[in-house]
């Protein structure tokens, strides 16, 4: 029986700090890159092409205003972080609504589908490069960069679905 749904925003909040600091040319210590790369929302996206060193190199290049070269995934990560840093107003409009998400009300509905008998589901907003989402065991990684906000009606969507509906659908995939 599902007992909780954990929403983890620590990597996006840390990146938000970095984007602001880098845009203002403030000092960001190398330890920050290490700590960020150890967060589950980042660590879970590692593969043979993208790892802890990829995170450090890309963000260090942004911080130091240096040219960046790397493999396709590393360059995409660098590019998405540059984009987030360059339009902080849009980035904030993406972060604010996900900070207000409360997914606990989904538990009764999800318990109807819980064929795997998970007690906890984890939802991470993650700086994924290409994928809209990833599922790893009981963890859902949602690509932060795929959030779309409307300045017309304050809607927040992913893949043309309200963000909460999108998350609900993906959590159903995990537990079925």
LUMMIDREN-615826 format. One record per residue: residue number from 1; residue in three letters; x, y, z of N, C-alpha, C in turn. Coordinates in steps of 0.1 Angstrom, whole numbers. Last residue first. Layout:
LUMMIDREN-615826
@i->NUM&aa->ALA&n_px->X&n_py->Y&n_pz->Z&ca_px->X&ca_py->Y&ca_pz->Z&c_px->X&c_py->Y&c_pz->Z
...
//
This chain:
LUMMIDREN-615826
@i->176&aa->UNK&n_px->21&n_py->1&n_pz->-120&ca_px->13&ca_py->-10&ca_pz->-126&c_px->22&c_py->-22&c_pz->-129
@i->175&aa->UNK&n_px->37&n_py->21&n_pz->-109&ca_px->31&ca_py->11&ca_pz->-100&c_px->23&c_py->0&c_pz->-107
@i->174&aa->UNK&n_px->46&n_py->36&n_pz->-131&ca_px->56&ca_py->30&ca_pz->-121&c_px->49&c_py->19&c_pz->-114
@i->173&aa->UNK&n_px->24&n_py->46&n_pz->-144&ca_px->33&ca_py->37&ca_pz->-151&c_px->42&c_py->30&c_pz->-141
@i->172&aa->UNK&n_px->14&n_py->63&n_pz->-124&ca_px->6&ca_py->51&ca_pz->-127&c_px->15&c_py->41&c_pz->-135
@i->171&aa->UNK&n_px->33&n_py->83&n_pz->-127&ca_px->33&ca_py->75&ca_pz->-114&c_px->25&c_py->62&c_pz->-116
@i->170&aa->UNK&n_px->24&n_py->94&n_pz->-151&ca_px->37&ca_py->87&ca_pz->-150&c_px->38&c_py->79&c_pz->-138
@i->169&aa->UNK&n_px->-1&n_py->105&n_pz->-144&ca_px->0&ca_py->94&ca_pz->-154&c_px->13&c_py->87&c_pz->-154
@i->168&aa->UNK&n_px->8&n_py->124&n_pz->-125&ca_px->-2&ca_py->113&ca_pz->-121&c_px->-1&c_py->101&c_pz->-131
@i->167&aa->UNK&n_px->23&n_py->141&n_pz->-140&ca_px->29&ca_py->134&ca_pz->-130&c_px->20&c_py->122&c_pz->-126
@i->166&aa->UNK&n_px->2&n_py->152&n_pz->-157&ca_px->13&ca_py->145&ca_pz->-163&c_px->20&c_py->136&c_pz->-152
@i->165&aa->UNK&n_px->-14&n_py->164&n_pz->-137&ca_px->-19&ca_py->153&ca_pz->-145&c_px->-8&c_py->145&c_pz->-152
@i->164&aa->UNK&n_px->4&n_py->184&n_pz->-129&ca_px->-1&ca_py->174&ca_pz->-120&c_px->-7&c_py->162&c_pz->-127
@i->163&aa->UNK&n_px->7&n_py->199&n_pz->-153&ca_px->19&ca_py->192&ca_pz->-147&c_px->14&c_py->182&c_pz->-137
@i->162&aa->UNK&n_px->-16&n_py->194&n_pz->-179&ca_px->-13&ca_py->201&ca_pz->-167&c_px->-2&c_py->193&c_pz->-159
@i->161&aa->UNK&n_px->0&n_py->187&n_pz->-211&ca_px->-9&ca_py->183&ca_pz->-200&c_px->-6&c_py->191&c_pz->-187
@i->160&aa->UNK&n_px->19&n_py->193&n_pz->-230&ca_px->5&ca_py->198&ca_pz->-232&c_px->-5&c_py->193&c_pz->-221
@i->159&aa->UNK&n_px->43&n_py->185&n_pz->-219&ca_px->37&ca_py->177&ca_pz->-230&c_px->23&c_py->180&c_pz->-232
@i->158&aa->UNK&n_px->34&n_py->201&n_pz->-190&ca_px->44&ca_py->193&ca_pz->-196&c_px->38&c_py->184&c_pz->-207
@i->157&aa->UNK&n_px->24&n_py->233&n_pz->-178&ca_px->22&ca_py->221&ca_pz->-185&c_px->35&c_py->214&c_pz->-188
@i->156&aa->UNK&n_px->5&n_py->256&n_pz->-162&ca_px->18&ca_py->250&ca_pz->-161&c_px->16&c_py->236&c_pz->-167
@i->155&aa->UNK&n_px->-12&n_py->288&n_pz->-166&ca_px->-12&ca_py->273&ca_pz->-167&c_px->3&c_py->268&c_pz->-167
@i->154&aa->UNK&n_px->-17&n_py->315&n_pz->-166&ca_px->-9&ca_py->309&ca_pz->-155&c_px->-9&c_py->294&c_pz->-155
@i->153&aa->UNK&n_px->-26&n_py->326&n_pz->-189&ca_px->-36&ca_py->320&ca_pz->-180&c_px->-30&c_py->313&c_pz->-168
@i->152&aa->UNK&n_px->-4&n_py->340&n_pz->-200&ca_px->-18&ca_py->344&ca_pz->-203&c_px->-27&c_py->339&c_pz->-192
@i->151&aa->UNK&n_px->20&n_py->329&n_pz->-196&ca_px->18&ca_py->342&ca_pz->-190&c_px->4&c_py->347&c_pz->-192
@i->150&aa->UNK&n_px->24&n_py->295&n_pz->-190&ca_px->17&ca_py->305&ca_pz->-198&c_px->16&c_py->318&c_pz->-190
@i->149&aa->UNK&n_px->52&n_py->273&n_pz->-191&ca_px->43&ca_py->282&ca_pz->-184&c_px->36&c_py->291&c_pz->-193
@i->148&aa->UNK&n_px->64&n_py->240&n_pz->-192&ca_px->59&ca_py->252&ca_pz->-200&c_px->50&c_py->260&c_pz->-192
@i->147&aa->UNK&n_px->91&n_py->219&n_pz->-187&ca_px->79&ca_py->226&ca_pz->-181&c_px->76&c_py->238&c_pz->-190
@i->146&aa->UNK&n_px->114&n_py->208&n_pz->-195&ca_px->102&ca_py->206&ca_pz->-204&c_px->90&c_py->212&c_pz->-198
@i->145&aa->UNK&n_px->133&n_py->211&n_pz->-176&ca_px->134&ca_py->220&ca_pz->-188&c_px->122&c_py->218&c_pz->-198
@i->144&aa->UNK&n_px->129&n_py->191&n_pz->-158&ca_px->125&ca_py->204&ca_pz->-154&c_px->125&c_py->213&c_pz->-167
@i->143&aa->UNK&n_px->118&n_py->160&n_pz->-164&ca_px->127&ca_py->170&ca_pz->-170&c_px->122&c_py->184&c_pz->-167
@i->142&aa->UNK&n_px->114&n_py->139&n_pz->-137&ca_px->107&ca_py->147&ca_pz->-147&c_px->117&c_py->158&c_pz->-151
@i->141&aa->UNK&n_px->117&n_py->107&n_pz->-126&ca_px->125&ca_py->119&ca_pz->-129&c_px->118&c_py->127&c_pz->-140
@i->140&aa->UNK&n_px->104&n_py->87&n_pz->-102&ca_px->101&ca_py->94&ca_pz->-115&c_px->110&c_py->106&c_pz->-116
@i->139&aa->UNK&n_px->111&n_py->56&n_pz->-87&ca_px->114&ca_py->70&ca_pz->-88&c_px->110&c_py->75&c_pz->-102
@i->138&aa->UNK&n_px->110&n_py->30&n_pz->-82&ca_px->99&ca_py->37&ca_pz->-77&c_px->101&c_py->52&c_pz->-78
@i->137&aa->UNK&n_px->129&n_py->23&n_pz->-110&ca_px->123&ca_py->16&ca_pz->-98&c_px->110&c_py->24&c_pz->-94
@i->136&aa->UNK&n_px->129&n_py->50&n_pz->-128&ca_px->139&ca_py->41&ca_pz->-122&c_px->133&c_py->35&c_pz->-109
@i->135&aa->UNK&n_px->119&n_py->67&n_pz->-156&ca_px->115&ca_py->59&ca_pz->-144&c_px->126&c_py->49&c_pz->-141
@i->134&aa->UNK&n_px->121&n_py->100&n_pz->-169&ca_px->127&ca_py->87&ca_pz->-167&c_px->121&c_py->80&c_pz->-155
@i->133&aa->UNK&n_px->110&n_py->124&n_pz->-193&ca_px->110&ca_py->118&ca_pz->-180&c_px->118&c_py->105&c_pz->-181
@i->132&aa->UNK&n_px->119&n_py->134&n_pz->-216&ca_px->109&ca_py->142&ca_pz->-209&c_px->108&c_py->137&c_pz->-195
@i->131&aa->UNK&n_px->153&n_py->134&n_pz->-225&ca_px->141&ca_py->127&ca_pz->-221&c_px->131&c_py->137&c_pz->-214
@i->130&aa->UNK&n_px->176&n_py->151&n_pz->-227&ca_px->167&ca_py->149&ca_pz->-238&c_px->153&c_py->144&c_pz->-234
@i->129&aa->UNK&n_px->187&n_py->159&n_pz->-201&ca_px->190&ca_py->166&ca_pz->-213&c_px->180&c_py->164&c_pz->-224
@i->128&aa->UNK&n_px->173&n_py->169&n_pz->-169&ca_px->176&ca_py->159&ca_pz->-179&c_px->179&c_py->166&c_pz->-192
@i->127&aa->UNK&n_px->174&n_py->180&n_pz->-141&ca_px->179&ca_py->187&ca_pz->-153&c_px->183&c_py->177&c_pz->-165
@i->126&aa->UNK&n_px->143&n_py->171&n_pz->-125&ca_px->157&ca_py->169&ca_pz->-128&c_px->161&c_py->176&c_pz->-140
@i->125&aa->UNK&n_px->123&n_py->166&n_pz->-99&ca_px->124&ca_py->175&ca_pz->-110&c_px->139&c_py->175&c_pz->-113
@i->124&aa->UNK&n_px->112&n_py->135&n_pz->-88&ca_px->123&ca_py->144&ca_pz->-88&c_px->121&c_py->153&c_pz->-100
@i->123&aa->UNK&n_px->93&n_py->116&n_pz->-67&ca_px->92&ca_py->124&ca_pz->-78&c_px->103&c_py->135&c_pz->-78
@i->122&aa->UNK&n_px->88&n_py->84&n_pz->-54&ca_px->96&ca_py->96&ca_pz->-54&c_px->95&c_py->103&c_pz->-67
@i->121&aa->UNK&n_px->66&n_py->65&n_pz->-34&ca_px->70&ca_py->70&ca_pz->-47&c_px->78&c_py->82&c_pz->-46
@i->120&aa->UNK&n_px->63&n_py->39&n_pz->-11&ca_px->67&ca_py->53&ca_pz->-13&c_px->70&c_py->54&c_pz->-28
@i->119&aa->UNK&n_px->55&n_py->13&n_pz->-11&ca_px->50&ca_py->21&ca_pz->0&c_px->53&c_py->36&c_pz->-3
@i->118&aa->UNK&n_px->43&n_py->-7&n_pz->-38&ca_px->53&ca_py->3&ca_pz->-33&c_px->47&c_py->10&c_pz->-22
@i->117&aa->UNK&n_px->30&n_py->-29&n_pz->-51&ca_px->30&ca_py->-27&ca_pz->-36&c_px->41&c_py->-18&c_pz->-31
@i->116&aa->UNK&n_px->26&n_py->-32&n_pz->-77&ca_px->39&ca_py->-35&ca_pz->-72&c_px->41&c_py->-33&c_pz->-57
@i->115&aa->UNK&n_px->0&n_py->-23&n_pz->-82&ca_px->3&ca_py->-37&ca_pz->-83&c_px->17&c_py->-42&c_pz->-78
@i->114&aa->UNK&n_px->-17&n_py->1&n_pz->-76&ca_px->-4&ca_py->-3&ca_pz->-70&c_px->-2&c_py->-18&c_pz->-70
@i->113&aa->UNK&n_px->-41&n_py->12&n_pz->-83&ca_px->-33&ca_py->7&ca_pz->-94&c_px->-20&c_py->0&c_pz->-88
@i->112&aa->UNK&n_px->-52&n_py->23&n_pz->-60&ca_px->-60&ca_py->14&ca_pz->-68&c_px->-52&c_py->6&c_pz->-79
@i->111&aa->UNK&n_px->-33&n_py->40&n_pz->-52&ca_px->-34&ca_py->28&ca_pz->-45&c_px->-42&c_py->18&c_pz->-52
@i->110&aa->UNK&n_px->-39&n_py->63&n_pz->-67&ca_px->-27&ca_py->54&ca_pz->-71&c_px->-27&c_py->41&c_pz->-64
@i->109&aa->UNK&n_px->-61&n_py->73&n_pz->-53&ca_px->-62&ca_py->69&ca_pz->-67&c_px->-51&c_py->60&c_pz->-71
@i->108&aa->UNK&n_px->-48&n_py->79&n_pz->-28&ca_px->-60&ca_py->70&ca_pz->-29&c_px->-62&c_py->64&c_pz->-43
@i->107&aa->UNK&n_px->-27&n_py->97&n_pz->-36&ca_px->-24&ca_py->84&ca_pz->-31&c_px->-36&c_py->75&c_pz->-31
@i->106&aa->UNK&n_px->-31&n_py->123&n_pz->-45&ca_px->-31&ca_py->113&ca_pz->-55&c_px->-30&c_py->98&c_pz->-49
@i->105&aa->UNK&n_px->-27&n_py->140&n_pz->-24&ca_px->-41&ca_py->137&ca_pz->-27&c_px->-42&c_py->126&c_pz->-38
@i->104&aa->UNK&n_px->1&n_py->144&n_pz->-24&ca_px->-5&ca_py->135&ca_pz->-15&c_px->-19&c_py->131&c_pz->-18
@i->103&aa->UNK&n_px->13&n_py->164&n_pz->-39&ca_px->8&ca_py->152&ca_pz->-46&c_px->2&c_py->141&c_pz->-37
@i->102&aa->UNK&n_px->15&n_py->196&n_pz->-44&ca_px->12&ca_py->187&ca_pz->-33&c_px->6&c_py->175&c_pz->-40
@i->101&aa->UNK&n_px->35&n_py->223&n_pz->-56&ca_px->28&ca_py->210&ca_pz->-58&c_px->26&c_py->202&c_pz->-46
@i->100&aa->UNK&n_px->49&n_py->246&n_pz->-53&ca_px->36&ca_py->245&ca_pz->-47&c_px->29&c_py->232&c_pz->-49
@i->99&aa->UNK&n_px->71&n_py->243&n_pz->-68&ca_px->73&ca_py->244&ca_pz->-54&c_px->60&c_py->242&c_pz->-46
@i->98&aa->UNK&n_px->60&n_py->245&n_pz->-93&ca_px->64&ca_py->231&ca_pz->-89&c_px->67&c_py->231&c_pz->-74
@i->97&aa->UNK&n_px->56&n_py->273&n_pz->-95&ca_px->44&ca_py->264&ca_pz->-94&c_px->48&c_py->250&c_pz->-90
@i->96&aa->UNK&n_px->84&n_py->283&n_pz->-95&ca_px->74&ca_py->287&ca_pz->-85&c_px->62&c_py->277&c_pz->-84
@i->95&aa->UNK&n_px->98&n_py->274&n_pz->-118&ca_px->101&ca_py->269&ca_pz->-105&c_px->89&c_py->271&c_pz->-95
@i->94&aa->UNK&n_px->88&n_py->289&n_pz->-139&ca_px->88&ca_py->274&ca_pz->-140&c_px->89&c_py->268&c_pz->-126
@i->93&aa->UNK&n_px->94&n_py->315&n_pz->-133&ca_px->79&ca_py->311&ca_pz->-135&c_px->78&c_py->296&c_pz->-137
@i->92&aa->UNK&n_px->121&n_py->314&n_pz->-132&ca_px->114&ca_py->315&ca_pz->-119&c_px->99&c_py->311&c_pz->-121
@i->91&aa->UNK&n_px->126&n_py->312&n_pz->-159&ca_px->130&ca_py->301&ca_pz->-151&c_px->122&c_py->302&c_pz->-137
@i->90&aa->UNK&n_px->117&n_py->337&n_pz->-167&ca_px->110&ca_py->325&ca_pz->-172&c_px->113&c_py->313&c_pz->-163
@i->89&aa->UNK&n_px->136&n_py->353&n_pz->-153&ca_px->122&ca_py->355&ca_pz->-151&c_px->114&c_py->343&c_pz->-156
@i->88&aa->UNK&n_px->161&n_py->344&n_pz->-164&ca_px->157&ca_py->341&ca_pz->-150&c_px->143&c_py->343&c_pz->-147
@i->87&aa->UNK&n_px->175&n_py->336&n_pz->-189&ca_px->161&ca_py->341&ca_pz->-188&c_px->156&c_py->338&c_pz->-174
@i->86&aa->UNK&n_px->201&n_py->327&n_pz->-186&ca_px->199&ca_py->339&ca_pz->-194&c_px->185&c_py->345&c_pz->-193
@i->85&aa->UNK&n_px->198&n_py->303&n_pz->-171&ca_px->205&ca_py->315&ca_pz->-165&c_px->202&c_py->328&c_pz->-173
@i->84&aa->UNK&n_px->186&n_py->287&n_pz->-190&ca_px->179&ca_py->290&ca_pz->-177&c_px->186&c_py->302&c_pz->-170
@i->83&aa->UNK&n_px->206&n_py->286&n_pz->-210&ca_px->193&ca_py->291&ca_pz->-213&c_px->186&c_py->295&c_pz->-200
@i->82&aa->UNK&n_px->226&n_py->273&n_pz->-196&ca_px->229&ca_py->286&ca_pz->-201&c_px->215&c_py->293&c_pz->-203
@i->81&aa->UNK&n_px->214&n_py->248&n_pz->-192&ca_px->217&ca_py->256&ca_pz->-180&c_px->220&c_py->271&c_pz->-184
@i->80&aa->UNK&n_px->212&n_py->240&n_pz->-219&ca_px->200&ca_py->241&ca_pz->-211&c_px->202&c_py->250&c_pz->-198
@i->79&aa->UNK&n_px->240&n_py->238&n_pz->-225&ca_px->231&ca_py->247&ca_pz->-232&c_px->218&c_py->250&c_pz->-224
@i->78&aa->UNK&n_px->249&n_py->218&n_pz->-208&ca_px->255&ca_py->231&ca_pz->-207&c_px->245&c_py->241&c_pz->-214
@i->77&aa->UNK&n_px->233&n_py->196&n_pz->-218&ca_px->232&ca_py->200&ca_pz->-204&c_px->238&c_py->215&c_pz->-202
@i->76&aa->UNK&n_px->244&n_py->195&n_pz->-244&ca_px->229&ca_py->198&ca_pz->-242&c_px->227&c_py->203&c_pz->-227
@i->75&aa->UNK&n_px->270&n_py->188&n_pz->-239&ca_px->267&ca_py->201&ca_pz->-245&c_px->253&c_py->205&c_pz->-243
@i->74&aa->UNK&n_px->266&n_py->163&n_pz->-228&ca_px->272&ca_py->173&ca_pz->-220&c_px->269&c_py->187&c_pz->-225
@i->73&aa->UNK&n_px->255&n_py->149&n_pz->-249&ca_px->247&ca_py->151&ca_pz->-237&c_px->253&c_py->162&c_pz->-228
@i->72&aa->UNK&n_px->276&n_py->150&n_pz->-268&ca_px->263&ca_py->156&ca_pz->-271&c_px->255&c_py->158&c_pz->-258
@i->71&aa->UNK&n_px->307&n_py->158&n_pz->-251&ca_px->299&ca_py->150&ca_pz->-260&c_px->285&c_py->156&c_pz->-261
@i->70&aa->UNK&n_px->322&n_py->191&n_pz->-253&ca_px->320&ca_py->178&ca_pz->-247&c_px->312&c_py->170&c_pz->-256
@i->69&aa->UNK&n_px->333&n_py->224&n_pz->-246&ca_px->332&ca_py->213&ca_pz->-255&c_px->330&c_py->200&c_pz->-248
@i->68&aa->UNK&n_px->329&n_py->258&n_pz->-240&ca_px->326&ca_py->244&ca_pz->-235&c_px->326&c_py->235&c_pz->-247
@i->67&aa->UNK&n_px->346&n_py->288&n_pz->-230&ca_px->339&ca_py->279&ca_pz->-240&c_px->338&c_py->265&c_pz->-235
@i->66&aa->UNK&n_px->338&n_py->303&n_pz->-199&ca_px->347&ca_py->297&ca_pz->-208&c_px->339&c_py->290&c_pz->-219
@i->65&aa->UNK&n_px->328&n_py->315&n_pz->-175&ca_px->325&ca_py->322&ca_pz->-188&c_px->336&c_py->317&c_pz->-199
@i->64&aa->UNK&n_px->328&n_py->302&n_pz->-152&ca_px->340&ca_py->309&ca_pz->-156&c_px->339&c_py->316&c_pz->-169
@i->63&aa->UNK&n_px->302&n_py->291&n_pz->-151&ca_px->307&ca_py->300&ca_pz->-140&c_px->319&c_py->309&c_pz->-145
@i->62&aa->UNK&n_px->303&n_py->275&n_pz->-174&ca_px->294&ca_py->286&ca_pz->-173&c_px->298&c_py->296&c_pz->-163
@i->61&aa->UNK&n_px->324&n_py->257&n_pz->-166&ca_px->325&ca_py->265&ca_pz->-178&c_px->316&c_py->277&c_pz->-178
@i->60&aa->UNK&n_px->311&n_py->245&n_pz->-144&ca_px->323&ca_py->253&ca_pz->-142&c_px->326&c_py->262&c_pz->-154
@i->59&aa->UNK&n_px->291&n_py->231&n_pz->-156&ca_px->287&ca_py->243&ca_pz->-148&c_px->300&c_py->251&c_pz->-145
@i->58&aa->UNK&n_px->306&n_py->212&n_pz->-171&ca_px->297&ca_py->221&ca_pz->-178&c_px->294&c_py->234&c_pz->-169
@i->57&aa->UNK&n_px->322&n_py->199&n_pz->-152&ca_px->328&ca_py->206&ca_pz->-163&c_px->319&c_py->216&c_pz->-169
@i->56&aa->UNK&n_px->303&n_py->188&n_pz->-134&ca_px->313&ca_py->198&ca_pz->-129&c_px->319&c_py->206&c_pz->-141
@i->55&aa->UNK&n_px->289&n_py->171&n_pz->-151&ca_px->282&ca_py->182&ca_pz->-144&c_px->292&c_py->193&c_pz->-140
@i->54&aa->UNK&n_px->309&n_py->154&n_pz->-159&ca_px->302&ca_py->161&ca_pz->-169&c_px->295&c_py->173&c_pz->-163
@i->53&aa->UNK&n_px->316&n_py->142&n_pz->-135&ca_px->326&ca_py->151&ca_pz->-141&c_px->319&c_py->159&c_pz->-152
@i->52&aa->UNK&n_px->293&n_py->125&n_pz->-132&ca_px->296&ca_py->136&ca_pz->-122&c_px->306&c_py->146&c_pz->-128
@i->51&aa->UNK&n_px->282&n_py->120&n_pz->-166&ca_px->285&ca_py->116&ca_pz->-152&c_px->288&c_py->128&c_pz->-143
@i->50&aa->UNK&n_px->273&n_py->106&n_pz->-196&ca_px->271&ca_py->118&ca_pz->-187&c_px->273&c_py->113&c_pz->-173
@i->49&aa->UNK&n_px->277&n_py->83&n_pz->-210&ca_px->281&ca_py->95&ca_pz->-217&c_px->280&c_py->108&c_pz->-207
@i->48&aa->UNK&n_px->269&n_py->62&n_pz->-194&ca_px->283&ca_py->61&ca_pz->-199&c_px->287&c_py->74&c_pz->-206
@i->47&aa->UNK&n_px->250&n_py->81&n_pz->-170&ca_px->252&ca_py->69&ca_pz->-179&c_px->266&c_py->70&c_pz->-184
@i->46&aa->UNK&n_px->229&n_py->97&n_pz->-146&ca_px->242&ca_py->93&ca_pz->-151&c_px->241&c_py->81&c_pz->-160
@i->45&aa->UNK&n_px->205&n_py->103&n_pz->-134&ca_px->206&ca_py->105&ca_pz->-148&c_px->219&c_py->101&c_pz->-154
@i->44&aa->UNK&n_px->209&n_py->101&n_pz->-106&ca_px->201&ca_py->91&ca_pz->-113&c_px->201&c_py->92&c_pz->-128
@i->43&aa->UNK&n_px->222&n_py->125&n_pz->-99&ca_px->230&ca_py->112&ca_pz->-100&c_px->222&c_py->101&c_pz->-107
@i->42&aa->UNK&n_px->202&n_py->143&n_pz->-99&ca_px->213&ca_py->145&ca_pz->-109&c_px->219&c_py->131&c_pz->-110
@i->41&aa->UNK&n_px->185&n_py->136&n_pz->-79&ca_px->179&ca_py->141&ca_pz->-91&c_px->189&c_py->142&c_pz->-102
@i->40&aa->UNK&n_px->203&n_py->130&n_pz->-58&ca_px->197&ca_py->119&ca_pz->-65&c_px->191&c_py->124&c_pz->-79
@i->39&aa->UNK&n_px->234&n_py->148&n_pz->-57&ca_px->220&ca_py->147&ca_pz->-54&c_px->213&c_py->137&c_pz->-63
@i->38&aa->UNK&n_px->260&n_py->150&n_pz->-65&ca_px->257&ca_py->139&ca_pz->-56&c_px->242&c_py->138&c_pz->-53
@i->37&aa->UNK&n_px->262&n_py->173&n_pz->-79&ca_px->263&ca_py->161&ca_pz->-87&c_px->260&c_py->148&c_pz->-78
@i->36&aa->UNK&n_px->260&n_py->192&n_pz->-58&ca_px->249&ca_py->191&ca_pz->-68&c_px->250&c_py->177&c_pz->-75
@i->35&aa->UNK&n_px->286&n_py->188&n_pz->-47&ca_px->274&ca_py->185&ca_pz->-39&c_px->262&c_py->183&c_pz->-48
@i->34&aa->UNK&n_px->302&n_py->196&n_pz->-68&ca_px->303&ca_py->182&ca_pz->-63&c_px->290&c_py->179&c_pz->-55
@i->33&aa->UNK&n_px->295&n_py->222&n_pz->-70&ca_px->293&ca_py->213&ca_pz->-82&c_px->293&c_py->199&c_pz->-77
@i->32&aa->UNK&n_px->303&n_py->232&n_pz->-45&ca_px->289&ca_py->233&ca_pz->-49&c_px->286&c_py->223&c_pz->-60
@i->31&aa->UNK&n_px->330&n_py->230&n_pz->-46&ca_px->323&ca_py->221&ca_pz->-38&c_px->308&c_py->221&c_pz->-41
@i->30&aa->UNK&n_px->337&n_py->253&n_pz->-61&ca_px->337&ca_py->240&ca_pz->-67&c_px->330&c_py->229&c_pz->-59
@i->29&aa->UNK&n_px->316&n_py->281&n_pz->-54&ca_px->327&ca_py->272&ca_pz->-50&c_px->326&c_py->259&c_pz->-58
@i->28&aa->UNK&n_px->310&n_py->309&n_pz->-71&ca_px->304&ca_py->297&ca_pz->-68&c_px->316&c_py->287&c_pz->-66
@i->27&aa->UNK&n_px->308&n_py->344&n_pz->-70&ca_px->317&ca_py->333&ca_pz->-68&c_px->308&c_py->320&c_pz->-64
@i->26&aa->UNK&n_px->288&n_py->361&n_pz->-94&ca_px->292&ca_py->358&ca_pz->-80&c_px->300&c_py->346&c_pz->-80
@i->25&aa->UNK&n_px->276&n_py->370&n_pz->-117&ca_px->291&ca_py->369&ca_pz->-117&c_px->296&c_py->367&c_pz->-102
@i->24&aa->UNK&n_px->250&n_py->369&n_pz->-121&ca_px->255&ca_py->381&ca_pz->-114&c_px->270&c_py->381&c_pz->-112
@i->23&aa->UNK&n_px->248&n_py->344&n_pz->-132&ca_px->243&ca_py->356&ca_pz->-140&c_px->248&c_py->369&c_pz->-134
@i->22&aa->UNK&n_px->256&n_py->328&n_pz->-111&ca_px->264&ca_py->329&ca_pz->-123&c_px->261&c_py->341&c_pz->-132
@i->21&aa->UNK&n_px->235&n_py->332&n_pz->-93&ca_px->249&ca_py->336&ca_pz->-89&c_px->257&c_py->338&c_pz->-102
@i->20&aa->UNK&n_px->213&n_py->322&n_pz->-108&ca_px->213&ca_py->336&ca_pz->-103&c_px->227&c_py->340&c_pz->-100
@i->19&aa->UNK&n_px->222&n_py->295&n_pz->-112&ca_px->219&ca_py->304&ca_pz->-123&c_px->219&c_py->319&c_pz->-119
@i->18&aa->UNK&n_px->225&n_py->286&n_pz->-85&ca_px->237&ca_py->287&ca_pz->-94&c_px->234&c_py->297&c_pz->-105
@i->17&aa->UNK&n_px->198&n_py->287&n_pz->-76&ca_px->209&ca_py->295&ca_pz->-69&c_px->220&c_py->297&c_pz->-78
@i->16&aa->UNK&n_px->189&n_py->267&n_pz->-94&ca_px->184&ca_py->281&ca_pz->-94&c_px->193&c_py->291&c_pz->-87
@i->15&aa->UNK&n_px->203&n_py->245&n_pz->-85&ca_px->206&ca_py->250&ca_pz->-98&c_px->201&c_py->265&c_pz->-99
@i->14&aa->UNK&n_px->189&n_py->241&n_pz->-61&ca_px->204&ca_py->244&ca_pz->-61&c_px->208&c_py->250&c_pz->-74
@i->13&aa->UNK&n_px->164&n_py->236&n_pz->-70&ca_px->166&ca_py->248&ca_pz->-61&c_px->181&c_py->251&c_pz->-61
@i->12&aa->UNK&n_px->169&n_py->213&n_pz->-84&ca_px->164&ca_py->225&ca_pz->-91&c_px->166&c_py->237&c_pz->-83
@i->11&aa->UNK&n_px->177&n_py->196&n_pz->-63&ca_px->186&ca_py->199&ca_pz->-74&c_px->182&c_py->211&c_pz->-82
@i->10&aa->UNK&n_px->154&n_py->196&n_pz->-46&ca_px->166&ca_py->201&ca_pz->-41&c_px->176&c_py->204&c_pz->-53
@i->9&aa->UNK&n_px->128&n_py->186&n_pz->-49&ca_px->132&ca_py->198&ca_pz->-57&c_px->146&c_py->203&c_pz->-54
@i->8&aa->UNK&n_px->109&n_py->159&n_pz->-46&ca_px->122&ca_py->163&ca_pz->-44&c_px->126&c_py->174&c_pz->-54
@i->7&aa->UNK&n_px->82&n_py->145&n_pz->-31&ca_px->85&ca_py->155&ca_pz->-41&c_px->99&c_py->161&c_pz->-38
@i->6&aa->UNK&n_px->70&n_py->114&n_pz->-23&ca_px->80&ca_py->124&ca_pz->-19&c_px->83&c_py->132&c_pz->-32
@i->5&aa->UNK&n_px->42&n_py->100&n_pz->-12&ca_px->47&ca_py->105&ca_pz->-24&c_px->57&c_py->116&c_pz->-21
@i->4&aa->UNK&n_px->33&n_py->72&n_pz->9&ca_px->37&ca_py->86&ca_pz->7&c_px->42&c_py->88&c_pz->-8
@i->3&aa->UNK&n_px->21&n_py->47&n_pz->9&ca_px->20&ca_py->55&ca_pz->21&c_px->24&c_py->70&c_pz->19
@i->2&aa->UNK&n_px->5&n_py->22&n_pz->-8&ca_px->13&ca_py->34&ca_pz->-10&c_px->10&c_py->43&c_pz->3
@i->1&aa->UNK&n_px->8&n_py->-12&n_pz->0&ca_px->0&ca_py->0&ca_pz->0&c_px->9&c_py->13&c_pz->0
//
